[in-house]
Amino acid sequence: MWVRAVLSTAAPGSREASDAATNPQIVCPNSKTQIPVTDALAGPSVADARRRFEQQLATKEADFGRREDQLREAQSELSKARETRWRRK
């Protein structure tokens, strides 16, 4: 697949020239679709970053779940100890 860059014919310093410089595009020779270069190049990196973030989030959620279970167990033990102590008095 051959790709060619879209060249701007806008006057230097104009808004159109600025947009072309900051948002370069490539054109598909088959469909003539203009694709922003940033999307074409960043797609795999964004997908990888999203996958890593979701894995980290799942790990953190599992950690929080374990901590929550430990806290509930500790709270239950404290409640039982208090009840036992008050019954002895």
N, C-alpha and C positions, 0 to 999 in steps of 0.2 A: 504494500500500500504506500503510495507516494503522498507526501504531504507538502504543501507549500505555505509559506507565511503570507498573511494578508498585509500588503503594503499600503500605507496611508498616503492619500494625495492631498491631505489637508495642509493648509498653510502653517509653517512653523510658528509655534507660540499660541496657536488657536486651541480651543477646548477639544476639538476633534483630534488634533495632533497629540495633545496631552493624554487623552483617553487611549489612543492607539499605542502610545509609549508605555503606559502603565497597565494596559489590558491587552497584551498581544494575543492574536488568535491564529489558529491554523484552519485551513479549509480542506474538508474531505473531497478528494477528486471525484468520488462517485456520487455522493448526495449533495455536494456543494454546501454542506452544513458548516457553519463557522463554530469552532470549538475554542473556548478560552484556554490558553496554554496553561494557566494556573490550574484549571480543573483537570486537564489531561495529565499534568505532571504530579499534581498533589493527590489525586484519587487514591493510589495505592498507599501513600503515606498516611492519609487520613483514615483509611480503612484499618491499617495496622495500628495506629494510635487508638482508634475506637475499640478494637479488639483487646488491646492491652489494658485500656481503662476499664472495660467491662469485666475483665478477669480480676483486676485489682479490686473493683467494687464488690464482686462476688466474694472474694476472699475476706474483705472487711466486713461484709454483712454476716458471713459465717462466724467470724471472730466475735462480732457483737452478739450474735445469737448464743454462742458458748458462754460469753461473759454474763449475759442476761440469765441463762440457766444457773450459773454458779451463784449469782446474786440471789436468785429465788431460793436456791437450796440453803444458802447462808441465812437468809431471812427466816426461812422455815425452822432451821435449827435454833435460831435466837428465840423465836416465838415459843418453841417447845421448852427451851431452857427457862424462859420467864414463867411459863405456866407451872413447870415443875417447882421452881423456886417459890412461887406464890402459894402453891398447895402445901408446902412444908411449913409455912408460917402459921 
